[in-house]
Amino acid sequence: MADVKPPEPREPADKPGDWALIKRVWPYIQQDRGWLWVVLLMTPLGVLAGVVQPVLLKAGIDDHIAVGDIAGLTGVALAFLGVVLAGWLTGSLGFYALQRMSLRGLARLRAAIFAHVTEQGARFFDRRTTGSLMTRTVNDTEAVYESLVRGAGQLLTDLLTIVGMLVAMFALEWRLTLVAFAFSPIIWVTVGWFRRRLRPLSLAIRQTLSRLNGFFAEQIYGMSLVQLYGAQEKSRAKFDDMSRAYMVAYHRSNWLDAGLYAVMDGMSALAVGAVVWFTAIQFTDPEPSITIGLLVAFVDYLGRIFVPIREFAGRIAALQQSSAALERIFGLMDANDKVTPGSIDPESVHGAVRFDGVSFAYAADRPEVLHDVSFAVRPGEVVALVGATGSGKTTIGKLLTRMYDGYSGSITVDDHELRDLRLETVRDRITVVHQDVYLFDGTVAENIHLWKRDLTPEALRRAVELSRAASFIDEQPAGLEWRLTERGANLSTGQRQLLAIARAMARDASIVILDEATASVDSETEKLIDEAVAELFKQRTVLVIAHRLSTIQKADRIVVLHQGGVVEHGSHEELMALGGRYRLLVETGFEL
């Protein structure tokens, strides 16, 4: 693999702080706040058990072993055993409660991300890759779990442990405590230095992983094209480069993490050495103020306190990674490209459609694809939209189904402004038969009704028969329960088109947008498709994004688009007699 540098980690000037990000997680875990009380009760008890143990150890040595009171040592030993068991029980229960609360909160957060994404308009997906969305929903939410359990939760335990042991050490011997922590300024500066570098580097790791996932998903989706053009080597090379960028970023993080652990281990050793040195000096006095039991207790405290101090740095590292993930998650949650919801829900939609001076651009910095488009469609009328590629035919369908907002002018359905209609009404009354049919991994029935719960088995069967899809479904032993593979790979192009028409039949929508397929099929399948389209035309308002002259001639009227505007409209005979753009397209055999 080529030598690749990860992207330089950069933080936005107005980035939210760690605490602000963690507070935003609270709404997803507050339903389990009862378990939080368990955590808050059990954690201090577990810490207290750890703080008491060295005190009992000192008492056992100084009060019993040093004076030969072996009988009295039994009581101290039993007390020590009881404290150890209590610490284990309270610590285990507190950690279980924290994990339970965090996992349930994680599930709610992941569901909220998915719900947020599914509510967005098409512009949202235009700006983001599938891999990026997958990373934020799966990988980044897993990092949030780390922030709650390994990060914030354990950080609370570490802080309580450090404070509790410091109090106990000062109470036992303040001079030894000061000697032991003479290096604390170095520790504070070191932790701060590592923290400042881990946060942006963690963000860079998430960014490279997102790009890696996005590229992988894109290549898998288009693998047949990659193979047809012999681009496997270039695809693998690019994947290796991106994978190396992710690896290098992670290696940098690991080096910082390992360096921090090494520094903290060194500080621990120096502190123990300083305590032993100071104690040795005290033993030169005839009546030393420091006993063997006190020294053992302090060495035990130092061994215990430097573990949370060292782990404290690790918790900070985990929080940096989690904060980067949270920043990306809530950045996604704050992005809002939703289509403005209306409130009007008419009892019925007859199918009258009117475009009046409609202009539209896919983004503010992109040119308009529709310019002052005006035309009307009467209820039950079939209107064909024709024009060269890029003339705006498909955009009209996207606006009518409210995949995009932000158009100027007016679009009305039965004299109701489209923006004022409820989205559910629009999507229920207007359906699309796509040229590029997408089928899910599931049964034929599931792919036709698409979670429409009120669709009866009789209505489903009727849709299959009217669409002529029964011609191949009934040949399968499982019938409607025949399982299709992802994207309908076990169907022919024509069969997929028939299933798309069956979907429209099942919804029984008042308005249908037919993006007519141009793919070549055998004559028998083409006949079935023509019959299915003829059934679709009955008693519905139909907008046909037409490609074949035979379909165009069946339309009641034809609207001709050129460079985003309407240039002609009328019947086939009228437009041919006019001798304009439409006639030119027909006579030159242009692929409409």
C-alpha positions as CSV (number, residue, x, y, z in Angstrom):
1,M,0.0,0.0,0.0
2,A,1.1,3.5,-0.7
3,D,2.2,5.7,2.2
4,V,-0.9,7.6,3.1
5,K,-1.3,10.2,5.7
6,P,-4.5,10.5,7.6
7,P,-6.3,13.8,7.4
8,E,-5.0,16.4,9.7
9,P,-7.5,16.5,12.6
10,R,-9.2,19.8,12.8
11,E,-11.9,21.0,15.2
12,P,-14.5,23.6,14.4
13,A,-14.2,26.9,16.3
14,D,-17.7,26.5,17.7
15,K,-17.5,22.8,18.6
16,P,-19.5,21.8,21.7
17,G,-17.7,20.8,24.8
18,D,-17.6,17.3,26.2
19,W,-20.1,18.0,29.0
20,A,-22.5,19.7,26.6
21,L,-22.4,16.6,24.4
22,I,-22.8,14.1,27.3
23,K,-25.8,16.1,28.6
24,R,-27.5,15.5,25.2
25,V,-27.4,11.8,25.9
26,W,-29.5,12.2,29.0
27,P,-33.0,12.2,27.3
28,Y,-32.2,8.7,25.9
29,I,-31.3,7.2,29.3
30,Q,-33.6,9.1,31.7
31,Q,-36.3,6.4,31.3
32,D,-33.9,4.1,33.2
33,R,-33.0,6.7,35.9
34,G,-34.0,4.1,38.5
35,W,-30.9,2.2,37.6
36,L,-29.0,5.4,37.8
37,W,-29.9,5.7,41.4
38,V,-28.5,2.1,41.9
39,V,-25.3,3.3,40.3
40,L,-25.1,6.4,42.5
41,L,-25.7,4.3,45.6
42,M,-23.6,1.3,44.9
43,T,-20.6,3.1,43.4
44,P,-19.7,5.1,46.6
45,L,-20.2,2.0,48.8
46,G,-17.8,0.0,46.5
47,V,-15.2,2.8,46.7
48,L,-15.6,3.0,50.5
49,A,-14.8,-0.7,50.7
50,G,-11.6,-0.2,48.8
51,V,-10.6,2.8,51.0
52,V,-11.1,0.9,54.2
53,Q,-9.0,-2.1,53.3
54,P,-5.5,-0.5,53.8
55,V,-6.7,0.9,57.2
56,L,-7.6,-2.6,58.3
57,L,-4.2,-3.8,57.0
58,K,-2.4,-1.2,59.1
59,A,-4.4,-2.2,62.2
60,G,-3.6,-5.8,61.7
61,I,0.1,-5.2,61.5
62,D,0.6,-2.5,64.1
63,D,-2.0,-3.5,66.7
64,H,-1.7,-7.3,66.4
65,I,1.2,-8.7,64.5
66,A,3.8,-6.2,65.8
67,V,2.7,-7.0,69.5
68,G,2.2,-10.7,69.0
69,D,-1.5,-10.6,69.4
70,I,-2.3,-13.3,66.9
71,A,-5.7,-14.1,68.4
72,G,-6.9,-10.6,67.9
73,L,-5.8,-10.7,64.3
74,T,-8.7,-13.1,63.5
75,G,-11.3,-10.4,64.0
76,V,-9.4,-8.0,61.7
77,A,-9.0,-10.7,59.1
78,L,-12.7,-11.4,59.1
79,A,-13.5,-7.7,58.9
80,F,-11.1,-7.5,56.0
81,L,-12.8,-10.4,54.2
82,G,-16.3,-8.9,54.8
83,V,-15.2,-5.5,53.4
84,V,-13.7,-7.3,50.3
85,L,-17.0,-9.2,49.7
86,A,-19.0,-6.0,50.2
87,G,-16.9,-4.2,47.8
88,W,-17.2,-6.9,45.2
89,L,-21.0,-7.1,45.6
90,T,-21.7,-3.4,45.5
91,G,-19.2,-2.8,42.6
92,S,-20.7,-5.6,40.6
93,L,-24.3,-4.4,41.1
94,G,-23.3,-0.8,40.3
95,F,-21.5,-1.9,37.1
96,Y,-24.4,-4.1,36.0
97,A,-26.9,-1.2,36.6
98,L,-24.6,1.1,34.6
99,Q,-24.4,-1.3,31.7
100,R,-28.1,-2.0,31.6
101,M,-29.0,1.7,31.6
102,S,-26.4,2.4,29.0
103,L,-27.4,-0.4,26.6
104,R,-31.0,0.6,26.8
105,G,-30.2,4.2,26.2
106,L,-28.0,3.2,23.3
107,A,-30.9,1.3,21.7
108,R,-33.1,4.4,22.0
109,L,-30.4,6.7,20.5
110,R,-29.9,4.4,17.6
111,A,-33.6,4.2,17.0
112,A,-33.8,8.0,17.2
113,I,-31.0,8.4,14.6
114,F,-32.8,6.0,12.2
115,A,-36.1,7.7,12.7
116,H,-34.4,11.1,12.1
117,V,-32.8,9.9,8.9
118,T,-36.0,8.3,7.5
119,E,-37.9,11.6,8.0
120,Q,-35.4,13.6,5.9
121,G,-36.0,14.8,2.3
122,A,-33.9,13.8,-0.7
123,R,-31.5,16.7,-0.2
124,F,-30.3,15.1,3.0
125,F,-29.2,12.0,1.2
126,D,-27.8,13.9,-1.7
127,R,-25.2,15.4,0.7
128,R,-24.3,12.2,2.5
129,T,-23.0,8.7,1.6
130,T,-24.6,5.5,2.7
131,G,-21.3,4.5,4.5
132,S,-21.3,7.7,6.5
133,L,-24.8,7.2,7.7
134,M,-24.0,3.6,8.6
135,T,-20.9,4.6,10.5
136,R,-22.9,7.1,12.6
137,T,-25.7,4.8,13.3
138,V,-23.6,1.7,14.2
139,N,-20.0,2.5,15.0
140,D,-20.5,5.9,16.5
141,T,-23.3,4.8,18.7
142,E,-21.1,2.0,20.0
143,A,-18.6,4.6,20.9
144,V,-21.3,6.4,22.9
145,Y,-21.8,3.2,24.9
146,E,-18.1,3.3,25.7
147,S,-18.5,6.9,26.9
148,L,-21.3,5.9,29.3
149,V,-19.7,2.7,30.7
150,R,-15.9,2.8,30.2
151,G,-15.8,6.6,30.1
152,A,-18.2,8.6,32.2
153,G,-19.4,5.8,34.5
154,Q,-15.9,4.5,35.4
155,L,-14.6,8.1,35.5
156,L,-17.0,8.7,38.4
157,T,-15.7,5.6,40.2
158,D,-12.1,6.7,39.6
159,L,-12.8,10.2,40.9
160,L,-14.5,8.9,44.1
161,T,-11.6,6.5,44.6
162,I,-9.0,9.1,44.2
163,V,-10.7,11.6,46.6
164,G,-11.5,8.9,49.2
165,M,-8.0,7.6,49.3
166,L,-6.5,11.0,49.5
167,V,-8.7,11.8,52.4
168,A,-7.7,8.6,54.1
169,M,-4.0,9.2,53.4
170,F,-4.1,12.7,54.8
171,A,-5.9,11.5,57.9
172,L,-3.3,8.8,58.5
173,E,-0.1,10.8,57.8
174,W,-0.2,14.1,56.0
175,R,3.6,14.3,55.5
176,L,3.8,11.0,53.7
177,T,0.8,12.1,51.5
178,L,2.6,15.3,50.5
179,V,5.8,13.4,49.7
180,A,3.9,10.8,47.7
181,F,2.2,13.5,45.5
182,A,5.2,15.8,45.1
183,F,5.0,14.8,41.4
184,S,1.3,15.7,41.0
185,P,1.9,18.9,39.0
186,I,3.8,16.8,36.4
187,I,0.8,14.3,36.3
188,W,-1.7,17.2,35.8
189,V,0.3,18.7,33.0
190,T,0.9,15.3,31.3
191,V,-2.8,14.4,31.4
192,G,-3.8,17.8,30.0
193,W,-1.2,17.5,27.2
194,F,-2.4,14.1,26.1
195,R,-6.1,15.1,26.4
196,R,-5.6,18.1,24.0
197,R,-4.1,15.8,21.4
198,L,-6.5,12.8,21.7
199,R,-9.7,14.7,21.0
200,P,-9.0,16.0,17.5
201,L,-7.2,12.7,16.6
202,S,-10.2,10.7,17.7
203,L,-12.3,12.9,15.4
204,A,-9.9,12.1,12.5
205,I,-10.3,8.4,13.2
206,R,-14.1,8.7,12.9
207,Q,-13.8,10.6,9.7
208,T,-11.5,8.1,8.0
209,L,-13.7,5.2,9.2
210,S,-16.7,6.9,7.7
211,R,-15.0,7.4,4.3
212,L,-13.8,3.8,4.4
213,N,-17.3,2.5,5.1
214,G,-18.8,4.7,2.4
215,F,-16.3,3.6,-0.2
216,F,-16.9,-0.1,0.7
217,A,-20.7,0.2,0.5
218,E,-20.4,2.0,-2.9
219,Q,-18.0,-0.6,-4.4
220,I,-20.1,-3.5,-3.2
221,Y,-23.3,-2.0,-4.6
222,G,-21.6,-1.4,-8.0
223,M,-19.4,-4.5,-8.0
224,S,-20.8,-5.8,-11.3
225,L,-19.8,-2.5,-13.0
226,V,-16.4,-2.6,-11.4
227,Q,-15.8,-6.1,-12.7
228,L,-17.2,-5.4,-16.2
229,Y,-14.7,-2.5,-16.6
230,G,-11.8,-4.5,-15.0
231,A,-11.4,-1.9,-12.3
232,Q,-10.8,-4.4,-9.4
233,E,-7.2,-3.5,-9.0
234,K,-7.8,0.2,-8.9
235,S,-10.7,-0.3,-6.5
236,R,-8.5,-2.5,-4.2
237,A,-5.7,0.0,-4.3
238,K,-8.0,2.9,-3.3
239,F,-9.5,0.8,-0.5
240,D,-6.0,-0.1,0.7
241,D,-5.0,3.6,0.7
242,M,-8.1,4.5,2.7
243,S,-7.6,1.6,5.1
244,R,-4.0,2.6,5.6
245,A,-5.1,6.2,6.4
246,Y,-7.5,4.8,9.1
247,M,-4.7,2.5,10.4
248,V,-2.2,5.4,10.7
249,A,-4.7,7.6,12.5
250,Y,-5.4,4.8,14.9
251,H,-1.7,4.1,15.4
252,R,-1.2,7.7,16.4
253,S,-3.9,7.4,19.0
254,N,-2.5,4.1,20.3
255,W,1.0,5.7,20.6
256,L,-0.5,8.5,22.7
257,D,-2.5,6.1,24.8
258,A,0.6,3.9,25.4
259,G,2.8,6.9,26.2
260,L,0.3,8.1,28.8
261,Y,0.2,4.7,30.5
262,A,4.0,4.6,30.6
263,V,4.3,8.0,32.1
264,M,1.7,7.1,34.8
265,D,3.5,3.9,35.7
266,G,6.7,5.8,36.1
267,M,5.0,8.4,38.3
268,S,3.7,5.5,40.5
269,A,7.1,4.0,40.9
270,L,8.6,7.4,41.8
271,A,5.9,8.0,44.4
272,V,6.5,4.6,46.1
273,G,10.2,5.3,46.1
274,A,9.8,8.7,47.7
275,V,7.5,7.3,50.4
276,V,10.0,4.5,51.3
277,W,12.9,7.1,51.3
278,F,11.0,9.5,53.6
279,T,10.1,6.6,55.9
280,A,13.7,5.3,56.1
281,I,14.8,8.8,57.3
282,Q,12.1,8.7,60.0
283,F,13.3,5.3,61.2
284,T,16.7,6.9,62.1
285,D,14.9,8.7,65.0
286,P,14.8,6.9,68.4
287,E,11.0,7.1,68.4
288,P,9.9,7.1,64.7
289,S,6.4,8.5,64.1
290,I,5.8,6.2,61.1
291,T,5.2,2.5,61.8
292,I,5.6,-0.5,59.6
293,G,1.9,-0.9,59.4
294,L,1.5,2.8,58.2
295,L,4.2,2.3,55.6
296,V,2.5,-0.9,54.3
297,A,-0.9,0.9,54.2
298,F,0.6,3.8,52.3
299,V,2.3,1.6,49.8
300,D,-1.0,-0.3,49.4
301,Y,-2.8,3.1,48.9
302,L,-0.3,4.2,46.3
303,G,-0.7,0.9,44.4
304,R,-4.5,1.4,44.5
305,I,-4.7,5.2,43.9
306,F,-2.4,5.2,40.9
307,V,-4.5,2.6,39.2
308,P,-7.5,5.0,38.9
309,I,-5.1,7.9,38.2
310,R,-3.6,5.9,35.4
311,E,-7.0,4.6,34.3
312,F,-8.3,8.2,34.6
313,A,-6.1,9.1,31.6
314,G,-7.6,6.1,29.8
315,R,-11.1,7.2,30.7
316,I,-10.2,10.6,29.3
317,A,-9.0,9.0,26.1
318,A,-12.2,7.0,25.9
319,L,-14.2,10.2,26.4
320,Q,-12.3,11.9,23.6
321,Q,-13.2,9.1,21.2
322,S,-16.7,9.1,22.4
323,S,-17.0,12.9,22.3
324,A,-15.9,12.8,18.7
325,A,-18.6,10.2,18.0
326,L,-21.2,12.2,19.9
327,E,-20.2,15.3,18.0
328,R,-20.8,13.5,14.7
329,I,-24.0,11.9,15.9
330,F,-25.6,15.1,17.1
331,G,-24.2,16.9,14.1
332,L,-26.3,14.5,12.0
333,M,-29.3,14.8,14.4
334,D,-29.1,18.6,14.1
335,A,-29.1,18.5,10.3
336,N,-32.6,19.1,9.1
337,D,-33.6,18.7,5.5
338,K,-37.1,17.6,6.2
339,V,-39.8,18.4,3.8
340,T,-42.2,21.0,5.4
341,P,-45.3,19.0,6.6
342,G,-48.7,20.3,5.7
343,S,-51.9,19.9,7.6
344,I,-54.7,19.4,5.0
345,D,-56.0,15.9,4.7
346,P,-58.9,15.8,2.1
347,E,-61.3,12.9,2.3
348,S,-60.5,12.0,-1.4
349,V,-58.2,13.1,-4.1
350,H,-59.7,13.2,-7.6
351,G,-56.4,13.7,-9.4
352,A,-56.3,17.2,-10.8
353,V,-52.7,18.5,-11.0
354,R,-51.5,22.0,-11.9
355,F,-48.0,23.4,-12.1
356,D,-48.1,27.2,-12.3
357,G,-44.8,29.1,-12.8
358,V,-42.7,26.4,-11.0
359,S,-38.9,26.9,-10.9
360,F,-36.5,24.8,-8.9
361,A,-32.8,24.1,-8.2
362,Y,-31.4,21.2,-6.3
363,A,-29.2,23.5,-4.3
364,A,-28.7,27.2,-3.8
365,D,-25.3,27.1,-5.5
366,R,-26.6,25.0,-8.5
367,P,-28.4,26.2,-11.6
368,E,-32.1,25.9,-11.9
369,V,-33.4,22.7,-13.6
370,L,-36.9,23.9,-14.0
371,H,-37.8,27.4,-15.2
372,D,-41.3,28.8,-15.0
373,V,-43.0,25.4,-15.7
374,S,-46.8,25.6,-16.2
375,F,-49.2,22.8,-17.3
376,A,-52.3,21.2,-16.0
377,V,-53.6,17.6,-15.8
378,R,-57.3,16.8,-15.5
379,P,-58.6,14.0,-13.3
380,G,-58.2,10.6,-15.1
381,E,-56.1,12.1,-17.9
382,V,-52.8,10.5,-19.1
383,V,-50.1,13.1,-19.8
384,A,-46.7,12.2,-21.3
385,L,-43.7,14.3,-20.3
386,V,-41.1,14.1,-23.1
387,G,-37.7,15.7,-23.7
388,A,-34.0,15.1,-23.8
389,T,-32.0,14.0,-20.8
390,G,-31.7,16.8,-18.4
391,S,-34.9,18.6,-19.5
392,G,-36.5,18.3,-16.1
393,K,-39.0,15.3,-16.6
394,T,-37.8,13.4,-13.5
395,T,-37.6,16.5,-11.4
396,I,-41.3,17.2,-11.9
397,G,-42.1,13.8,-10.5
398,K,-39.8,14.4,-7.5
399,L,-41.5,17.7,-6.7
400,L,-45.0,16.2,-7.1
401,T,-44.2,13.4,-4.6
402,R,-42.6,16.0,-2.3
403,M,-39.2,14.4,-2.3
404,Y,-37.8,18.0,-2.5
405,D,-39.0,21.3,-1.1
406,G,-37.9,24.8,-2.0
407,Y,-39.6,25.3,-5.4
408,S,-41.0,28.7,-6.4
409,G,-44.4,29.0,-8.0
410,S,-47.4,26.8,-7.2
411,I,-48.2,23.1,-7.5
412,T,-51.7,22.2,-6.7
413,V,-53.6,18.9,-6.3
414,D,-57.4,19.3,-6.5
415,D,-56.9,23.0,-5.9
416,H,-54.9,22.4,-2.7
417,E,-51.4,23.8,-2.6
418,L,-49.1,20.7,-2.5
419,R,-47.1,22.2,0.5
420,D,-50.4,22.4,2.5
421,L,-51.2,18.7,2.2
422,R,-50.1,16.3,4.8
423,L,-47.1,14.2,3.7
424,E,-48.9,11.0,4.5
425,T,-51.8,12.1,2.2
426,V,-49.4,12.9,-0.7
427,R,-47.5,9.7,-0.4
428,D,-50.7,7.7,-0.1
429,R,-52.5,9.3,-3.0
430,I,-49.5,9.7,-5.4
431,T,-47.3,6.8,-6.2
432,V,-44.4,6.2,-8.6
433,V,-43.5,3.3,-10.8
434,H,-39.7,3.7,-11.1
435,Q,-37.6,2.9,-14.1
436,D,-34.9,1.5,-11.8
437,V,-36.9,-0.9,-9.6
438,Y,-35.6,-1.4,-6.1
439,L,-36.6,-4.7,-4.4
440,F,-35.8,-5.7,-0.9
441,D,-34.6,-9.0,0.5
442,G,-38.0,-10.5,1.4
443,T,-41.0,-12.2,0.0
444,V,-42.9,-11.2,-3.1
445,A,-45.8,-10.1,-1.0
446,E,-43.6,-8.0,1.3
447,N,-42.1,-6.3,-1.8
448,I,-45.5,-5.4,-3.2
449,H,-47.4,-4.2,-0.1
450,L,-44.3,-2.5,1.4
451,W,-45.7,-2.5,5.0
452,K,-49.1,-1.2,4.0
453,R,-51.0,-2.8,6.9
454,D,-54.5,-2.2,5.7
455,L,-53.9,-4.1,2.4
456,T,-56.1,-7.2,2.4
457,P,-55.0,-10.5,0.8
458,E,-57.7,-10.1,-1.8
459,A,-56.5,-6.6,-2.8
460,L,-52.9,-7.9,-3.0
461,R,-54.0,-10.8,-5.2
462,R,-56.0,-8.4,-7.4
463,A,-52.9,-6.1,-7.8
464,V,-50.8,-9.1,-8.8
465,E,-53.3,-10.2,-11.5
466,L,-53.9,-6.7,-12.9
467,S,-50.2,-6.0,-13.2
468,R,-49.7,-9.4,-15.0
469,A,-47.1,-10.3,-12.4
470,A,-49.1,-13.5,-11.7
471,S,-47.6,-14.8,-15.0
472,F,-44.4,-15.6,-13.2
473,I,-45.3,-15.6,-9.5
474,D,-47.8,-18.4,-9.9
475,E,-45.1,-20.6,-11.4
476,Q,-43.3,-20.6,-8.1
477,P,-44.3,-23.2,-5.5
478,A,-44.2,-20.6,-2.8
479,G,-46.3,-18.1,-4.8
480,L,-46.5,-14.8,-3.0
481,E,-44.2,-16.1,-0.3
482,W,-41.4,-16.7,-2.8
483,R,-38.4,-15.0,-1.3
484,L,-36.5,-12.5,-3.4
485,T,-32.9,-11.7,-3.0
486,E,-31.5,-8.2,-2.5
487,R,-32.4,-5.8,-5.4
488,G,-34.4,-8.7,-7.0
489,A,-31.3,-10.4,-8.4
490,N,-33.2,-13.6,-9.0
491,L,-35.7,-11.8,-11.3
492,S,-35.4,-10.6,-14.8
493,T,-35.7,-6.9,-15.7
494,G,-39.2,-7.4,-17.1
495,Q,-40.3,-9.2,-13.9
496,R,-39.0,-6.5,-11.7
497,Q,-41.0,-3.9,-13.8
498,L,-44.2,-5.9,-13.4
499,L,-43.7,-6.0,-9.6
500,A,-43.2,-2.2,-9.6
501,I,-46.5,-1.9,-11.4
502,A,-48.1,-4.3,-8.9
503,R,-46.9,-2.0,-6.1
504,A,-48.8,0.9,-7.7
505,M,-51.9,-1.2,-8.2
506,A,-51.8,-2.3,-4.6
507,R,-51.8,1.2,-3.3
508,D,-54.7,2.2,-5.5
509,A,-53.4,5.8,-5.7
510,S,-55.3,8.5,-7.5
511,I,-52.2,9.8,-9.2
512,V,-49.5,7.7,-10.7
513,I,-46.1,8.8,-12.0
514,L,-44.8,6.2,-14.5
515,D,-41.1,6.4,-15.2
516,E,-41.3,4.2,-18.3
517,A,-38.4,1.7,-18.6
518,T,-36.3,1.6,-21.7
519,A,-34.6,-1.7,-21.0
520,S,-34.9,-4.3,-23.7
521,V,-37.1,-7.3,-22.8
522,D,-38.4,-10.2,-24.8
523,S,-41.5,-9.7,-26.9
524,E,-43.7,-11.8,-24.6
525,T,-42.7,-9.8,-21.5
526,E,-43.1,-6.5,-23.4
527,K,-46.6,-7.5,-24.2
528,L,-47.4,-8.2,-20.5
529,I,-45.8,-4.8,-19.5
530,D,-48.0,-3.0,-22.1
531,E,-51.1,-4.7,-20.8
532,A,-50.2,-3.9,-17.2
533,V,-49.5,-0.2,-18.1
534,A,-52.9,-0.1,-19.9
535,E,-54.6,-1.3,-16.7
536,L,-52.6,1.3,-14.7
537,F,-54.0,4.0,-17.0
538,K,-57.6,3.2,-16.2
539,Q,-59.4,5.6,-13.9
540,R,-56.2,7.3,-12.7
541,T,-54.4,10.5,-13.4
542,V,-51.1,9.4,-14.9
543,L,-47.9,11.4,-15.6
544,V,-45.7,9.3,-17.9
545,I,-42.0,10.1,-18.1
546,A,-42.1,8.6,-21.6
547,H,-39.3,7.1,-23.5
548,R,-41.1,5.0,-26.1
549,L,-43.2,6.4,-29.0
550,S,-45.8,3.7,-28.6
551,T,-46.5,4.8,-25.0
552,I,-46.5,8.5,-25.9
553,Q,-49.1,8.0,-28.6
554,K,-51.4,6.4,-26.0
555,A,-51.3,9.5,-23.8
556,D,-54.2,12.0,-23.9
557,R,-51.8,14.9,-24.1
558,I,-48.0,15.4,-24.4
559,V,-46.0,18.1,-22.6
560,V,-42.6,18.7,-24.3
561,L,-39.8,20.0,-22.1
562,H,-36.5,21.5,-23.2
563,Q,-33.8,22.8,-20.9
564,G,-36.1,23.0,-17.9
565,G,-39.0,24.7,-19.5
566,V,-42.3,23.7,-21.3
567,V,-41.9,24.5,-25.0
568,E,-44.9,22.6,-26.5
569,H,-48.0,20.7,-25.5
570,G,-50.8,18.9,-27.3
571,S,-51.7,15.5,-28.8
572,H,-49.3,13.5,-30.9
573,E,-51.0,14.6,-34.1
574,E,-51.1,18.3,-33.1
575,L,-47.4,18.4,-32.2
576,M,-46.3,16.6,-35.4
577,A,-48.3,19.1,-37.4
578,L,-46.8,21.9,-35.5
579,G,-43.3,20.9,-36.7
580,G,-41.5,22.0,-33.6
581,R,-39.3,20.3,-31.0
582,Y,-41.4,17.2,-30.6
583,R,-41.4,16.5,-34.3
584,L,-37.6,16.9,-34.4
585,L,-37.2,14.4,-31.6
586,V,-39.5,11.9,-33.3
587,E,-38.0,12.2,-36.8
588,T,-34.4,12.0,-35.6
589,G,-35.2,8.9,-33.6
590,F,-33.9,10.6,-30.4
591,E,-34.2,8.4,-27.3
592,L,-36.9,10.2,-25.4
